[in-house]
Amino acid sequence: MGKRNLRKILLSFAFVSTCICVYAQYVVTGGNGTPIRAEQSSGDSAERIEVYLVYGMENVTISYTSSNSSHQWYRYKTKRLEAESVSSVQNGTTSTVYDVEEGYGYFVEEGAVSRYVWIVDYSKYLPNISDLRVSDNSDPCGGLMLTGSDTLSPIYYYWPNTGTRRELPRQFDVTYNTLEYNADEKAYVSKQETAVIEGDLFGVSIPAPWCDTEICVSGDYFARHFGKEITSCIDQYQASAVDVHIDTLLIEQEAPNMNTSKSGLCAPATIQFAAIANTPTAALFNWTIYPEGEEENVLARFTGEEMDYTFNQAGNFTVKLEVSDQTTTCTVEDEVQINVSESYLMIPNAFSPGTTPGVNDEFRVAYKSLVKFEAWIFNRWGVQIYHWNNPAQGWDGKKGGKYVQPGVYFYVIEAEGSDGIIYKEKGDINILRPKTIQEEYDENIQE
């Protein structure tokens, strides 16, 4: 035989083998309902196995189709080497086995790759769960494990070449209600959770719910497919797991003369703190405030869901919140950092009241974090013209409702900063204004 003819034969054999691999397949029918392919495993390049579940063995058949018109069927109990031949009915390129028994692997030996189909009568493995409850081994703060009385017989099949026994994993749905934090709404919303447990129903933890809820187990998925699904419930599980987020609201009057170039809050800074938690499961609230990194140096303690606190000192502070359930079984923490600016004071030397409204028409200091403030205005004879004690405010250049005359006046300012700095400032202030405003106060009248 010439090399060219030999090459044609080899190519033809390769094409036939490829067709067998692509088009050869098993079809399982019969039983009560439609059979389900529960597993499609891949081993090495020489074997494949599919696991089919049927409900009852009545009229169960396995068909195999390939390009070949003659098939020899085999079945094995634990491994391929112990396989025995079985009869089939050939119809063209399809052959069918009728006397199928469950708990066997069936195959047609054809081509370089062997493919196997394992048959399970699922009616013998229906789940039965009763007395469902939360296991004592659970972590009520993090994850729950279920337990109960059950009949969950393992479903085994055998790997053909090695005889290795493998278990077909079941899948169950565990449904319960919990809460979910909505950051946009700053609130917890109800949510139904479904946890999928594969394998050991009583060996897998599910996230602990954040509210009291019914917990139900349904399945397994194979029973659902055949319309035989079971459901077992815990009527009312009392939640212990807690969750919390801190919300803050700064109560501070904005002032145009506040220095915004310095970072941090302006003292005195009053802040409302609110605990957004999964109440009523979250029941106990404990706040502590301390300088950053100095947890032992507690400045204040509060209880309750809300609190107000005024920061008078410059520096960085930690506000920590501990939240527990009613029995203190579960506790979580959240914290926020507060930065209070150092003090700042700058005093102008001139202003022009009554001339350009909104533009340099008041005598105001530029400031930040002044926790105490007193200011006085005097005329040239030492008569007090005005007094105020809020650095956000100022003097509008009036006395008795009338503008004072242009000229030089004197101020005295005493203040204390959030950083402990004491300010005692004295100086003069010039009122710049053309004498066009009527009803001026006559400062020549000494009071």
C-alpha positions in Angstrom: 0.0 0.0 0.0 1.4 3.4 -1.0 2.0 6.2 1.4 -0.7 8.3 -0.2 -3.4 5.6 0.2 -2.3 4.9 3.8 -2.7 8.6 4.6 -6.2 8.6 3.1 -7.2 5.7 5.3 -5.9 7.3 8.5 -7.7 10.6 7.6 -10.9 8.7 7.1 -10.5 6.9 10.4 -9.9 10.2 12.2 -13.0 11.6 10.6 -15.2 8.7 11.7 -13.8 8.9 15.3 -14.6 12.6 15.3 -18.1 12.0 14.3 -18.6 9.4 17.0 -17.3 11.8 19.6 -19.5 14.6 18.5 -22.8 12.8 17.6 -22.8 9.8 19.9 -25.1 10.3 22.8 -27.3 8.6 25.4 -31.0 9.3 25.9 -32.8 8.2 29.0 -36.6 7.9 29.1 -39.3 6.4 31.3 -40.2 6.5 35.0 -42.7 8.9 36.4 -41.9 12.3 34.9 -39.0 13.4 32.8 -35.6 12.0 33.8 -33.0 14.6 34.8 -29.3 14.6 34.1 -28.0 15.4 37.6 -24.3 15.3 36.9 -22.0 15.4 33.9 -18.5 14.6 35.0 -15.4 14.7 33.0 -12.4 12.5 33.9 -9.3 12.0 31.8 -9.4 12.1 28.0 -10.6 8.4 27.8 -13.9 8.6 29.7 -17.0 10.6 30.4 -19.9 9.8 32.8 -23.4 11.2 33.1 -25.6 10.5 36.1 -29.4 10.4 35.4 -32.2 10.3 37.9 -35.5 8.7 37.1 -38.5 8.5 39.4 -39.4 4.8 39.5 -38.0 2.3 37.1 -41.2 1.6 35.1 -40.5 1.7 31.3 -37.0 3.1 31.8 -34.9 2.9 28.7 -31.4 4.0 27.6 -30.7 4.7 23.9 -27.4 5.3 22.2 -27.0 6.8 18.7 -23.8 7.0 16.7 -22.7 6.4 13.1 -22.4 2.7 13.8 -25.3 0.4 13.1 -24.2 -2.3 15.6 -23.6 -1.6 19.3 -22.6 -3.9 22.2 -23.9 -2.7 25.6 -22.3 -3.3 29.0 -23.1 -2.4 32.6 -20.9 -2.3 35.7 -21.7 -2.1 39.4 -18.5 -0.6 40.8 -15.9 -0.5 38.0 -15.6 -1.1 34.3 -13.3 -4.1 34.6 -16.2 -6.0 36.1 -18.6 -5.1 33.4 -21.1 -7.6 32.0 -22.7 -7.5 28.6 -26.5 -6.6 28.3 -28.9 -7.1 25.5 -30.3 -4.2 23.4 -32.5 -3.6 20.4 -30.8 -2.1 17.4 -32.8 0.2 15.1 -30.6 1.7 12.4 -27.8 3.6 14.1 -29.7 3.7 17.5 -29.7 0.9 20.0 -31.9 0.8 23.1 -31.6 -1.1 26.4 -35.1 -1.9 27.9 -34.4 -3.9 31.1 -32.6 -1.1 32.9 -31.8 -1.5 36.6 -30.9 1.4 38.9 -27.6 1.5 40.6 -25.6 0.5 37.5 -23.4 2.3 35.0 -24.3 1.5 31.4 -22.1 2.1 28.4 -21.4 1.2 24.8 -17.7 0.7 24.0 -17.1 2.5 20.8 -14.2 4.7 19.6 -11.3 6.1 21.5 -13.4 7.8 24.2 -15.7 5.7 26.4 -18.9 7.4 27.7 -21.0 6.1 30.5 -24.4 6.7 31.9 -25.4 5.9 35.5 -29.0 5.4 36.5 -30.5 6.3 39.9 -34.1 5.6 41.0 -34.7 8.8 42.9 -37.9 7.6 44.4 -35.7 5.7 46.9 -33.9 8.8 48.0 -36.7 11.4 48.7 -35.7 13.8 51.5 -37.6 13.8 54.7 -36.9 16.6 57.2 -38.7 17.2 60.5 -38.1 19.0 63.8 -36.1 21.7 62.0 -34.3 24.0 64.4 -31.2 26.2 64.7 -28.1 24.2 65.9 -26.5 24.9 69.2 -23.2 25.1 67.3 -24.4 28.3 65.5 -23.0 31.7 65.8 -26.1 33.8 66.2 -24.1 37.0 65.5 -22.7 35.8 62.2 -24.0 32.6 60.8 -26.7 30.0 61.6 -26.4 26.2 61.1 -29.6 24.1 60.9 -30.3 20.7 62.4 -33.2 18.4 62.8 -34.4 14.9 62.2 -33.9 13.9 58.6 -33.8 11.1 56.2 -31.2 12.0 53.6 -29.8 8.9 52.2 -26.6 9.5 50.2 -26.9 9.0 46.4 -23.7 7.3 45.2 -22.3 6.4 41.8 -19.0 4.8 40.8 -16.2 6.2 38.6 -15.8 3.5 35.9 -12.0 3.2 35.6 -11.0 3.4 39.2 -14.2 2.2 41.0 -14.1 5.3 43.1 -17.4 6.0 44.9 -18.7 9.5 44.5 -21.7 11.2 46.1 -24.2 13.1 44.1 -24.7 16.5 45.9 -28.2 17.6 46.8 -29.2 21.3 46.8 -31.6 22.9 49.2 -33.0 26.5 49.4 -33.1 28.1 52.8 -35.4 31.2 52.8 -35.9 33.7 55.5 -36.4 37.4 56.0 -33.6 39.8 56.9 -32.9 43.6 56.7 -30.6 45.4 54.3 -29.1 48.8 54.9 -29.9 51.4 52.2 -27.2 54.0 52.3 -29.1 56.5 50.1 -32.2 56.4 52.4 -30.2 55.9 55.6 -32.6 53.2 56.7 -33.0 49.4 56.8 -35.4 47.8 54.4 -36.9 44.3 54.6 -35.5 41.7 52.3 -36.2 38.1 51.6 -33.0 36.1 51.5 -32.5 32.7 49.8 -29.4 30.7 50.7 -28.5 27.7 48.5 -27.0 24.8 50.4 -25.3 22.1 48.4 -24.4 18.8 50.0 -24.7 18.6 53.8 -27.8 20.5 54.7 -26.9 20.5 58.4 -23.2 21.3 57.8 -23.3 24.7 56.1 -23.7 28.1 57.8 -26.1 30.8 56.5 -25.8 34.5 57.3 -27.6 35.3 60.5 -30.8 37.4 59.9 -31.1 40.9 61.3 -34.8 40.5 62.3 -37.1 37.9 63.7 -38.2 35.6 60.9 -39.5 32.3 59.8 -36.8 30.0 58.4 -37.8 27.4 55.8 -35.9 24.7 54.0 -37.2 23.4 50.7 -35.9 20.9 48.2 -34.0 19.2 47.2 -33.7 20.4 43.6 -34.2 16.8 42.3 -37.4 16.5 44.3 -38.5 19.8 42.9 -37.9 18.6 39.4 -40.2 15.6 40.0 -42.8 17.6 41.8 -42.0 15.9 45.1 -40.4 18.9 46.9 -40.6 19.0 50.7 -40.7 22.2 52.9 -39.9 22.3 56.6 -39.9 25.5 58.7 -38.9 27.1 62.0 -41.9 29.2 62.7 -40.2 32.1 64.5 -36.5 32.5 65.0 -35.6 35.4 67.4 -32.7 37.3 65.9 -29.6 38.4 67.9 -27.4 39.7 65.1 -27.1 43.5 65.1 -25.8 46.1 62.6 -25.4 49.8 62.9 -24.3 53.0 61.0 -23.6 56.4 62.5 -25.3 59.4 61.0 -24.1 62.9 61.8 -25.6 66.4 61.6 -23.6 69.5 62.2 -25.5 72.2 64.0 -23.5 75.3 63.0 -24.5 78.7 61.8 -22.6 79.6 58.7 -21.0 83.0 58.8 -19.5 85.0 55.9 -16.6 86.1 58.2 -15.6 82.5 59.2 -12.2 81.5 57.9 -12.7 78.6 55.6 -9.0 78.2 54.6 -8.3 76.3 57.8 -9.4 72.6 57.7 -11.7 71.1 60.4 -14.8 72.2 62.2 -15.2 75.6 63.8 -15.5 75.3 67.6 -17.8 75.4 69.4 -19.2 72.7 67.0 -22.4 71.0 68.1 -23.1 67.7 66.3 -26.1 65.5 66.5 -25.2 61.8 66.3 -27.8 59.2 65.4 -27.6 55.4 65.4 -29.2 53.9 62.4 -29.6 50.2 63.4 -31.7 47.1 62.9 -34.1 47.9 65.7 -35.8 46.4 67.6 -33.1 43.6 67.5 -30.5 46.3 68.2 -31.6 47.5 71.6 -28.7 48.8 73.7 -26.6 51.8 72.5 -23.5 53.1 74.2 -21.5 56.1 72.9 -18.0 57.2 74.0 -16.1 60.3 72.9 -12.3 60.5 73.3 -9.2 62.1 71.7 -8.0 60.1 68.8 -5.7 57.3 70.0 -6.6 57.9 73.6 -9.5 55.5 74.3 -8.8 55.5 78.0 -9.2 59.3 78.1 -13.0 59.4 77.8 -14.5 62.9 77.4 -18.1 61.8 77.5 -20.4 58.8 77.6 -24.0 58.6 76.4 -26.7 56.0 76.0 -29.6 55.9 73.6 -30.1 56.0 69.9 -29.3 59.8 69.6 -27.1 62.3 71.3 -25.8 65.9 70.9 -22.2 66.9 71.8 -20.4 70.3 71.5 -16.7 70.2 70.7 -14.9 73.1 72.2 -11.3 71.9 71.9 -9.1 71.7 68.8 -7.9 68.3 67.7 -9.0 65.0 66.3 -11.6 63.0 68.2 -13.2 59.6 67.9 -16.9 59.0 68.5 -17.5 55.3 69.0 -20.8 53.5 69.2 -21.3 50.0 70.6 -24.7 48.4 69.8 -26.0 45.1 71.3 -29.1 43.1 71.3 -31.3 42.9 74.4 -29.3 40.0 75.9 -25.9 41.4 74.9 -25.2 38.2 73.0 -24.2 40.1 69.9 -22.3 43.5 69.8 -21.1 45.5 66.9 -19.2 48.8 66.7 -19.1 51.8 64.4 -17.1 55.0 64.8 -16.6 58.4 63.1 -13.6 60.8 63.3 -14.2 64.5 64.1 -11.6 67.2 63.4 -11.8 70.5 65.1 -9.7 73.4 63.8 -7.3 75.5 65.8 -8.3 79.1 66.5 -7.8 82.0 64.2 -8.5 85.8 64.7 -7.9 88.7 62.3 -9.3 92.2 62.8 -9.9 94.7 60.0 -8.9 98.4 60.4 -11.6 100.1 58.3 -15.1 99.7 57.0 -17.7 101.8 55.2 -21.2 101.5 56.6 -24.2 102.7 54.6 -22.3 103.1 51.3 -22.0 99.7 49.6 -24.6 97.3 51.1 -23.1 93.9 51.6 -19.6 94.9 50.8 -17.4 95.9 53.8 -20.4 97.6 55.4 -19.9 96.0 58.9 -17.0 95.7 61.3 -16.5 92.0 61.6 -13.5 89.9 62.6 -12.3 87.0 60.5 -12.3 84.0 62.8 -12.3 80.2 63.4 -12.8 78.2 66.5 -13.3 80.9 69.1 -15.1 79.4 72.1 -15.4 82.7 74.0 -15.7 86.2 72.5 -16.4 89.7 73.7 -16.0 92.9 71.7 -16.5 96.7 72.5 -16.5 99.8 70.4 -15.6 103.2 71.9 -15.5 106.7 70.6 -12.5 109.1 71.0 -13.8 110.1 74.4 -14.0 106.5 75.7 -17.7 106.3 75.5 -19.0 102.8 74.7 -20.8 102.8 71.4 -21.5 99.1 70.9 -20.9 95.7 72.4 -21.4 92.1 71.1 -20.3 88.6 72.1 -20.8 86.5 68.9 -17.8 86.4 66.5 -20.1 85.7 63.6 -21.8 89.1 64.2 -20.4 92.6 64.0 -21.0 96.3 64.3 -23.0 98.0 61.6 -21.6 101.5 62.4 -24.8 102.7 64.1 -25.7 103.9 67.6 -29.3 104.4 68.6 -30.4 103.4 65.1 -28.3 106.2 63.4 -24.9 106.0 61.7 -22.1 107.5 63.6 -19.9 110.1 62.0 -16.9 109.1 59.9 -13.6 109.0 61.7 -11.5 106.9 64.1 -13.1 104.6 66.7 -11.5 102.2 69.1 -12.1 98.4 69.7 -11.3 96.1 72.5 -11.6 92.3 71.8 -11.2 89.5 74.3 -11.5 85.9 73.1 -10.4 82.3 73.8 -9.6 79.8 71.1 -10.4 76.1 70.9 -6.6 75.5 71.3 -6.5 77.5 74.6 -5.0 80.6 73.1 -6.2 83.8 74.8 -6.7 86.8 72.6 -6.6 90.4 74.1 -6.7 92.8 71.2 -7.0 96.7 71.1 -6.8 99.0 68.2 -8.5 101.6 66.1 -11.0 101.3 63.3 -11.6 103.8 60.7 -15.1 104.5 59.4 -14.9 105.6 55.7 -17.9 107.3 54.3 -18.8 110.6 52.6 -21.0 112.9 54.6 -24.1 112.2 52.5 -26.1 110.1 55.0 -28.7 112.0 56.9 -29.7 111.4 60.5 -26.2 110.7 61.7 -25.7 110.2 65.4 -24.0 113.2 67.0 -21.0 111.7 68.7 -20.0 115.0 70.1 -22.7 114.4 72.7 -20.8 112.6 75.4 -22.7 110.0 77.3 
